[in-house]
Amino acid sequence: MRFGVIGTNFISKTFMEGALNVEGIEVVAVCSGRYENAESFAREYGIPTVCRRYEQMAEDMIVDAVYVAVPNALHYEISQYFLEHKIPVFLEKPMCSNAREARALVELAREKNTYLHHGIIPLYNPNLKVLKEKLPLIGRIHNAMFIFSQYSSRFDAYLRNENPTTFRRELSNGSIMDLGVYPLSIIIALFGRPTSITAHANLLETEVDASFQAILGYDGFSVLVASSKASDTKLISEISGEKGILQITRCGKLDEVIYTPRKMESMHFVFDKHAFIIQLEDFVTAVNEKRVEPTVSHELNITLMEVLDEIRRQCGVVYLADSKEV
């Protein structure tokens, strides 16, 4: 399967680490917002074709699939183009700027009978199954807290008034979308759509959030979720029940789950296979089997985007994409 890579940031390098270790995948083309970045990326990984425009990959029939890792605001436009050309898309998280765009992409993928994969790492880790299996064993839930805070490598640049691409409303980013999407995806995969949401964020001068906190209401319990791109934390995520505790050391990867029955020793479940190898193996299988519905359902991904929309609405985070037609 010939892949084209669109976007050359750090996550694209992580994608390449996975792609180079999955049988049947060859990365044959790369495109970036800056041509020199694409050239450098191609030299580093031995990619034969550097494109000035992403459309060239479809026009010249260079690729069988694309990996899209551009700023969030461009996810819809680029994915739409390739789905229109019936080229399968591996789309980085968050799926789009908002649920409206996500629904439109899903409708298009189904109309064109073309595979669309939302690359939300924890939902493809086998430890998600462990969580689902152990959840009934901890009894009635009383408290749940999901935390993912990580000081952004570009926050210092923001403080120096350099306007990095990480904190711009025109690019549809910030803590809610870039970090909060991880714990929220796990919460929704475990508990479904919340019955209520109460959210607050700390906004920057660029009108995106540096950090946020939300309480999601469910039948009989609530879940606290928080993330920050302006601070780190040593806290881990936890679901507390009457008969035990489930802990997640890293929401972004879900590579370790700790199950502790009440008054008993903890059990550790570690699955640290490279996140992109897991996803790419699934992607190749799905495309070869001509599936349209992904392993992680489109419905779950749309629900996730709708929850993100509501959190942003309450926090006053409005993107330029929110007023655009799709």
Residue pairs with C-beta under 8 A, 6 or more apart in sequence:
1 24
1 25
1 26
1 64
1 65
1 284
1 287
2 26
2 27
2 28
2 29
2 62
2 63
2 64
2 65
3 19
3 25
3 26
3 27
3 28
3 29
3 63
3 64
3 65
3 66
3 67
3 90
4 27
4 28
4 29
4 30
4 31
4 51
4 54
4 57
4 62
4 63
4 65
4 66
4 67
5 12
5 15
5 16
5 27
5 29
5 30
5 31
5 41
5 47
5 66
5 67
5 69
6 30
6 31
6 32
6 54
6 57
6 66
6 67
6 68
6 69
6 70
6 78
7 31
7 32
7 33
7 67
7 68
7 69
7 70
7 92
8 30
8 32
8 37
8 38
8 40
8 41
8 69
9 69
11 69
11 92
12 41
12 67
12 69
14 275
14 276
15 67
15 69
15 276
16 27
16 45
17 274
17 276
18 274
18 275
18 276
18 277
18 279
18 280
19 25
19 27
19 67
19 276
19 280
20 27
20 45
21 274
21 277
22 277
22 280
22 281
22 284
24 284
25 280
25 284
27 45
27 47
28 47
28 48
28 49
28 62
28 63
29 47
29 48
29 49
29 50
29 51
29 56
29 57
29 62
29 63
30 38
30 41
30 42
30 45
30 47
30 49
30 50
30 51
31 38
31 50
31 51
31 52
31 53
31 54
31 56
31 57
32 38
32 41
33 70
35 50
35 52
38 50
38 51
39 50
41 47
42 48
42 49
42 50
49 62
51 57
51 62
54 66
54 78
54 81
55 81
56 62
57 63
57 66
57 82
57 87
58 81
58 82
58 85
58 87
63 87
64 87
64 88
64 287
65 87
65 88
65 89
65 90
65 283
65 287
66 82
66 87
66 88
66 89
66 90
67 90
67 92
68 75
68 78
68 79
68 82
68 89
68 90
68 91
68 92
69 92
70 78
70 92
71 165
71 171
71 172
71 173
72 94
72 96
72 97
72 171
72 172
72 173
72 177
72 178
73 97
73 170
73 171
73 172
73 173
73 319
73 320
73 321
75 91
75 92
75 94
75 95
75 96
75 97
75 101
76 96
76 97
76 101
76 104
76 105
76 321
76 326
79 89
79 91
79 96
79 105
79 116
80 104
80 105
80 108
82 88
82 89
83 89
83 105
83 108
83 109
83 112
83 114
83 116
84 108
84 112
86 112
86 113
86 114
87 114
88 114
88 115
88 116
88 117
88 283
88 287
89 109
89 114
89 115
89 116
89 117
90 117
90 119
90 279
90 280
90 283
91 105
91 116
91 117
91 118
91 119
92 119
93 118
93 119
93 120
93 121
93 181
93 182
93 185
94 177
94 178
94 181
94 304
94 305
94 308
95 101
95 102
95 105
95 118
95 301
95 304
95 305
96 102
96 105
96 305
96 321
97 172
97 319
97 321
97 322
98 172
98 305
98 308
98 309
98 319
98 321
98 322
99 302
99 305
99 306
99 308
99 309
100 326
101 321
101 326
102 301
102 302
102 305
103 302
104 326
105 116
106 116
106 298
106 301
106 302
109 115
109 116
109 292
109 298
110 292
113 290
113 292
114 292
115 283
115 286
115 287
115 291
115 292
115 294
116 294
116 298
117 279
117 282
117 283
117 286
117 294
118 294
118 296
118 301
119 279
120 181
120 182
120 185
120 296
120 301
120 304
121 182
121 252
121 253
121 254
121 275
121 279
122 128
122 182
122 185
122 186
122 251
122 252
122 253
122 254
123 185
123 186
123 189
123 296
123 300
124 275
124 278
124 279
124 282
124 295
124 296
125 253
125 254
125 255
125 271
125 275
125 278
126 271
127 254
127 255
127 256
127 257
127 269
127 271
128 186
128 189
128 254
130 257
130 259
130 269
131 186
131 190
131 246
131 248
131 254
131 257
132 189
132 190
134 244
134 246
134 257
134 259
135 190
135 239
135 246
137 243
137 244
137 259
137 261
138 239
138 240
138 241
138 242
138 243
138 244
138 245
138 246
138 259
138 261
139 241
139 242
139 243
139 244
140 220
140 221
140 241
140 242
141 220
141 221
141 239
141 240
141 241
142 221
142 240
142 241
142 242
143 221
143 238
143 239
143 240
144 187
144 221
144 222
144 223
144 224
144 238
144 239
144 240
145 223
145 224
145 225
145 235
145 237
145 238
146 183
146 184
146 186
146 187
146 223
146 224
146 225
146 226
146 237
146 248
146 251
147 183
147 225
147 226
147 227
147 233
147 235
147 236
147 237
147 251
148 179
148 180
148 182
148 183
148 226
148 227
148 237
148 250
148 251
148 252
149 179
149 211
149 226
149 227
149 228
149 229
149 231
149 232
149 233
149 235
150 179
150 228
150 229
150 232
150 252
151 228
151 229
151 230
151 231
151 232
152 158
152 166
152 167
152 229
152 230
154 164
154 165
154 166
154 167
155 166
155 167
155 210
155 229
155 230
157 163
157 164
158 164
158 166
158 167
158 204
158 206
163 206
165 171
165 173
166 173
166 178
166 229
167 173
167 174
167 204
167 206
167 208
167 210
167 229
168 206
168 208
169 206
169 207
169 208
169 317
169 318
169 319
169 320
170 319
170 320
172 319
172 320
172 321
173 208
174 204
174 208
174 209
174 210
174 229
174 317
175 201
175 208
175 209
175 210
175 211
175 212
175 227
175 228
175 229
175 230
176 201
176 209
176 212
176 227
176 308
176 311
176 312
176 315
176 317
177 308
177 312
178 229
179 227
179 228
179 229
179 252
180 212
180 214
180 225
180 227
180 308
180 311
181 304
181 308
182 227
182 251
182 252
183 225
183 227
183 237
183 251
184 225
184 304
184 307
184 308
185 300
185 304
186 237
186 248
186 251
186 254
187 194
187 216
187 223
187 225
188 300
188 303
188 304
188 307
189 296
189 300
191 216
191 218
191 223
192 218
192 303
193 303
193 306
193 307
194 216
194 217
194 218
194 223
194 307
195 217
195 218
195 219
196 216
196 217
197 214
197 215
197 216
197 217
197 307
197 310
197 311
197 314
198 214
198 215
198 217
198 314
199 212
199 213
199 214
199 215
199 310
199 311
199 314
199 315
200 212
200 213
200 214
200 314
200 315
201 209
201 210
201 211
201 212
201 213
201 311
201 315
201 316
201 317
202 209
202 210
202 211
202 212
202 230
203 209
203 210
203 315
203 316
203 317
204 210
207 316
207 317
207 318
208 317
209 315
209 317
210 228
210 229
210 230
211 226
211 227
211 228
211 229
211 230
211 231
212 226
212 227
212 228
212 311
212 315
213 224
213 225
213 226
214 224
214 225
214 226
214 311
214 314
215 222
215 223
215 224
215 225
216 222
216 223
216 225
216 307
236 247
236 248
236 249
236 250
237 247
237 248
237 251
238 245
238 246
238 247
238 248
239 245
239 246
239 247
242 262
243 261
243 262
244 259
244 260
244 261
244 262
244 264
245 258
245 259
245 260
245 262
246 257
246 258
246 259
246 260
247 257
247 258
247 260
248 254
248 256
248 257
248 258
249 255
249 256
249 257
249 258
250 256
253 272
253 275
255 270
255 271
255 272
256 268
256 269
256 270
256 271
256 272
257 268
257 269
258 266
258 267
258 268
258 269
259 266
259 267
259 269
260 266
260 267
282 295
286 294
286 295
312 318
312 319
